Amino acid sequence: MDMSFEGNRLKLSDNNGSSHTYSALWLRESSFSPEFRDAKTGHKLGDGDALPLDIKINSAVLENDGLSLEFSDGHTCEYSVSWLADAAEHPTYQELTGEKMLWDASLDPLPWYELRDLEENKAVPPEEAYDLSMTPRALEPHTDNPYHNPQPGYVLLHCIENTANGGESGITDGFRAAEELRNESHGLFDALVNTPVNWFYRDDQAILEDTSTFIDVDGDGSVKHVRFHGRSDRVAAVDADQVDKFYAARGRFIQLNRSSTSPKTNVRKIVDTTNWP
């Protein structure tokens, strides 16, 4: 394996002639360091636009299957070369269960399962449940569960009691932000429409993955679906220039969503939100 880097690009080439050029920001945001990513859920601990867009690679050391990088913001991390190669070869998520088995009327016997065998995973008690939303960390505006397919279309939020000091809970219109982004820059809007994003969540009971884009449009170009979750998004390792365009678009999209967040939710009120218009 050969490695070269300059500024905000790093190139890996294997002995079979395959090569891929990675964006420095993609590498930095892919860090598995516990100071950057929650070890339990795999989610980032900071907001989606927390990293500078002009981040560069200061040093790179390749040794066997390990690649150690130091970035211009001082962060260091070690990556598996095989993991990086797989991310480039399979930029979007693959089926966790393996290849689909095609079948027809000749399948005999039919696969049957006892219901009790499928119910072995029991729900954890509420006090043992874990998610970043259950911690004191502030959360940016987001749509819930983009790693579910289908993603929840409607979400009901019911505030029974609010005894916290601070911790404002606000809502914002992602469809408005999407239209404002399109009016500002068709290029940035298109980056969120066309760049595949891998959404990810895991806990002791489940691994949830899906690949989609931030914005879906109808045939007439109207926005029909918005996904936004800066802690769980992992942009696919596609063309490095496209990746950097996505990061710029995501940063502006975050700014637009933050600019019109409404005040704290009132006690005993139910808020109904939707990810589809």
Protein Blocks (a to p, Z undefined) as FASTA:
>chain_A
ZZddehjaccdddfkopacdddfklmmmmpcbfklbcfklopafbdfklpcfkbccfbdc
dehjbccdddfkopacdddfklmmmmmmmmbacdfkbpaddddfklccdddddfklmmmp
ccddfklgccfklpcbdcddddehklbccddfbdcdddfbacbggjiacdddfklmmmmm
mmmommlmmmmmmmccddddddfkbccdddddfbdcdfkopafbdcddfklgccdfddfk
lmmmmmmmmmmmmmmmmmmcccdddehiacdddfbZZ
